[in-house]
């Protein structure tokens, strides 16, 4: 999901079909809303997020349909920058932050992130 977001924010493209390949529900809504905000402000993303995901929950154990993931999401090498003319945009500093996500087996057999949460920099 985050690779699709990285690619979409560099355009920015809130309608990127790649987002829908990896996210659904509130996770997809949050990503699209964030990308639309970036686009509306005439900004774009640069750099790449670094990830180190770990599975922390599988349920049910016998035939999994839901997986919990914990990650130390590192966006210290990413920035938002102004696209075209306008005042300089001053991005907030990134860093290593706790990210949790729930991934659910879909009816079509794919696995998609349904919800995620990002904490403040310095939380992992």
C-alpha positions as YAML, in Angstrom:
chain: A
units: angstrom
residues:
- id: 1
  name: UNK
  ca: [0.00, 0.00, 0.00]
- id: 2
  name: UNK
  ca: [2.74, 2.45, 0.92]
- id: 3
  name: UNK
  ca: [4.58, 1.92, -2.38]
- id: 4
  name: UNK
  ca: [1.35, 2.80, -4.20]
- id: 5
  name: UNK
  ca: [0.96, 5.88, -2.00]
- id: 6
  name: UNK
  ca: [4.58, 6.93, -2.63]
- id: 7
  name: UNK
  ca: [3.97, 6.75, -6.39]
- id: 8
  name: UNK
  ca: [0.63, 8.57, -6.14]
- id: 9
  name: UNK
  ca: [1.89, 11.45, -3.95]
- id: 10
  name: UNK
  ca: [4.68, 12.23, -6.41]
- id: 11
  name: UNK
  ca: [2.11, 13.16, -9.09]
- id: 12
  name: UNK
  ca: [-0.16, 13.70, -6.93]
- id: 13
  name: UNK
  ca: [-3.02, 11.41, -8.00]
- id: 14
  name: UNK
  ca: [-5.83, 10.71, -5.52]
- id: 15
  name: UNK
  ca: [-7.49, 8.50, -8.17]
- id: 16
  name: UNK
  ca: [-4.52, 6.17, -8.63]
- id: 17
  name: UNK
  ca: [-5.90, 2.67, -9.31]
- id: 18
  name: UNK
  ca: [-2.89, 1.20, -7.50]
- id: 19
  name: UNK
  ca: [-4.27, 2.50, -4.19]
- id: 20
  name: UNK
  ca: [-7.43, 0.44, -4.70]
- id: 21
  name: UNK
  ca: [-5.34, -2.66, -5.33]
- id: 22
  name: UNK
  ca: [-3.96, -2.55, -1.77]
- id: 23
  name: UNK
  ca: [-6.46, -0.59, 0.35]
- id: 24
  name: UNK
  ca: [-10.21, -0.44, 0.93]
- id: 25
  name: UNK
  ca: [-12.66, 1.06, 3.42]
- id: 26
  name: UNK
  ca: [-11.40, 3.77, 5.75]
- id: 27
  name: UNK
  ca: [-7.77, 3.08, 4.79]
- id: 28
  name: UNK
  ca: [-8.51, 3.91, 1.16]
- id: 29
  name: UNK
  ca: [-10.65, 6.91, 2.13]
- id: 30
  name: UNK
  ca: [-7.84, 8.34, 4.28]
- id: 31
  name: UNK
  ca: [-5.23, 7.89, 1.54]
- id: 32
  name: UNK
  ca: [-7.46, 9.48, -1.12]
- id: 33
  name: UNK
  ca: [-8.39, 12.38, 1.18]
- id: 34
  name: UNK
  ca: [-4.73, 13.04, 1.99]
- id: 35
  name: UNK
  ca: [-3.70, 12.93, -1.66]
- id: 36
  name: UNK
  ca: [-6.55, 15.23, -2.65]
- id: 37
  name: UNK
  ca: [-5.41, 17.72, 0.00]
- id: 38
  name: UNK
  ca: [-1.84, 17.58, -1.34]
- id: 39
  name: UNK
  ca: [-3.13, 18.16, -4.88]
- id: 40
  name: UNK
  ca: [-5.46, 20.99, -3.84]
- id: 41
  name: UNK
  ca: [-2.55, 22.80, -2.18]
- id: 42
  name: UNK
  ca: [-0.47, 22.43, -5.38]
- id: 43
  name: UNK
  ca: [2.09, 20.25, -3.63]
- id: 44
  name: UNK
  ca: [3.72, 16.93, -4.45]
- id: 45
  name: UNK
  ca: [5.74, 14.39, -2.53]
- id: 46
  name: UNK
  ca: [9.41, 13.56, -2.96]
- id: 47
  name: UNK
  ca: [11.51, 10.76, -1.50]
- id: 48
  name: UNK
  ca: [10.47, 7.33, -0.30]
- id: 49
  name: UNK
  ca: [9.03, 5.92, 2.89]
- id: 50
  name: UNK
  ca: [11.14, 3.22, 4.56]
- id: 51
  name: UNK
  ca: [9.27, 0.33, 6.14]
- id: 52
  name: UNK
  ca: [9.99, -2.60, 8.45]
- id: 53
  name: UNK
  ca: [6.63, -4.37, 8.87]
- id: 54
  name: UNK
  ca: [6.03, -7.23, 11.31]
- id: 55
  name: UNK
  ca: [2.97, -9.45, 11.56]
- id: 56
  name: UNK
  ca: [1.66, -9.21, 15.14]
- id: 57
  name: UNK
  ca: [-1.69, -10.99, 14.82]
- id: 58
  name: UNK
  ca: [-3.22, -13.66, 12.60]
- id: 59
  name: UNK
  ca: [-6.84, -14.64, 13.03]
- id: 60
  name: UNK
  ca: [-8.25, -17.12, 13.05]
- id: 61
  name: UNK
  ca: [-5.03, -19.11, 13.31]
- id: 62
  name: UNK
  ca: [-6.37, -22.13, 11.40]
- id: 63
  name: UNK
  ca: [-7.68, -20.26, 8.33]
- id: 64
  name: UNK
  ca: [-6.57, -16.62, 8.51]
- id: 65
  name: UNK
  ca: [-8.87, -13.91, 7.23]
- id: 66
  name: UNK
  ca: [-7.33, -11.01, 9.15]
- id: 67
  name: UNK
  ca: [-3.75, -9.97, 9.85]
- id: 68
  name: UNK
  ca: [-2.47, -7.27, 12.17]
- id: 69
  name: UNK
  ca: [0.72, -5.47, 11.20]
- id: 70
  name: UNK
  ca: [3.03, -3.23, 13.22]
- id: 71
  name: UNK
  ca: [5.64, -1.14, 11.47]
- id: 72
  name: UNK
  ca: [8.27, 1.46, 12.21]
- id: 73
  name: UNK
  ca: [7.27, 3.78, 9.37]
- id: 74
  name: UNK
  ca: [10.14, 6.14, 8.50]
- id: 75
  name: UNK
  ca: [9.24, 9.19, 6.45]
- id: 76
  name: UNK
  ca: [12.35, 11.21, 7.34]
- id: 77
  name: UNK
  ca: [13.52, 11.10, 3.69]
- id: 78
  name: UNK
  ca: [10.21, 12.37, 2.28]
- id: 79
  name: UNK
  ca: [9.06, 15.94, 1.78]
- id: 80
  name: UNK
  ca: [6.17, 17.88, 0.31]
- id: 81
  name: UNK
  ca: [7.19, 20.58, -2.14]
- id: 82
  name: UNK
  ca: [5.31, 23.27, -4.09]
- id: 83
  name: UNK
  ca: [4.45, 22.45, -7.70]
- id: 84
  name: UNK
  ca: [4.81, 25.52, -9.90]
- id: 85
  name: UNK
  ca: [4.75, 29.15, -8.81]
- id: 86
  name: UNK
  ca: [3.75, 30.21, -5.34]
- id: 87
  name: UNK
  ca: [5.14, 30.73, -1.91]
- id: 88
  name: UNK
  ca: [7.68, 28.27, -0.56]
- id: 89
  name: UNK
  ca: [6.08, 25.38, 1.30]
- id: 90
  name: UNK
  ca: [7.63, 24.53, 4.65]
- id: 91
  name: UNK
  ca: [7.09, 20.82, 5.30]
- id: 92
  name: UNK
  ca: [6.95, 19.42, 8.83]
- id: 93
  name: UNK
  ca: [9.79, 17.12, 9.79]
- id: 94
  name: UNK
  ca: [9.19, 13.40, 9.43]
- id: 95
  name: UNK
  ca: [10.80, 10.59, 11.34]
- id: 96
  name: UNK
  ca: [10.35, 7.07, 12.62]
- id: 97
  name: UNK
  ca: [6.77, 6.57, 13.75]
- id: 98
  name: UNK
  ca: [4.63, 3.66, 14.83]
- id: 99
  name: UNK
  ca: [2.20, 2.48, 12.17]
- id: 100
  name: UNK
  ca: [-0.40, -0.21, 12.78]
- id: 101
  name: UNK
  ca: [-2.62, -1.76, 10.12]
- id: 102
  name: UNK
  ca: [-5.30, -4.38, 9.72]
- id: 103
  name: UNK
  ca: [-5.25, -6.41, 6.51]
- id: 104
  name: UNK
  ca: [-8.37, -8.41, 5.63]
- id: 105
  name: UNK
  ca: [-8.96, -11.20, 3.11]
- id: 106
  name: UNK
  ca: [-11.43, -9.94, 0.49]
- id: 107
  name: UNK
  ca: [-14.17, -11.91, -1.28]
- id: 108
  name: UNK
  ca: [-12.06, -11.98, -4.47]
- id: 109
  name: UNK
  ca: [-9.15, -13.63, -2.62]
- id: 110
  name: UNK
  ca: [-7.00, -10.52, -2.38]
- id: 111
  name: UNK
  ca: [-5.69, -9.06, 0.88]
- id: 112
  name: UNK
  ca: [-6.25, -5.34, 1.50]
- id: 113
  name: UNK
  ca: [-5.50, -2.86, 4.25]
- id: 114
  name: UNK
  ca: [-8.83, -1.82, 5.76]
- id: 115
  name: UNK
  ca: [-7.60, 0.50, 8.50]
- id: 116
  name: UNK
  ca: [-4.28, 1.96, 9.57]
- id: 117
  name: UNK
  ca: [-2.99, 4.39, 12.14]
- id: 118
  name: UNK
  ca: [0.14, 6.56, 12.13]
- id: 119
  name: UNK
  ca: [1.58, 8.01, 15.34]
- id: 120
  name: UNK
  ca: [3.82, 11.03, 15.74]
- id: 121
  name: UNK
  ca: [7.52, 10.97, 14.81]
- id: 122
  name: UNK
  ca: [9.65, 9.40, 17.53]
- id: 123
  name: UNK
  ca: [7.12, 6.73, 18.51]
- id: 124
  name: UNK
  ca: [9.28, 3.79, 17.42]
...
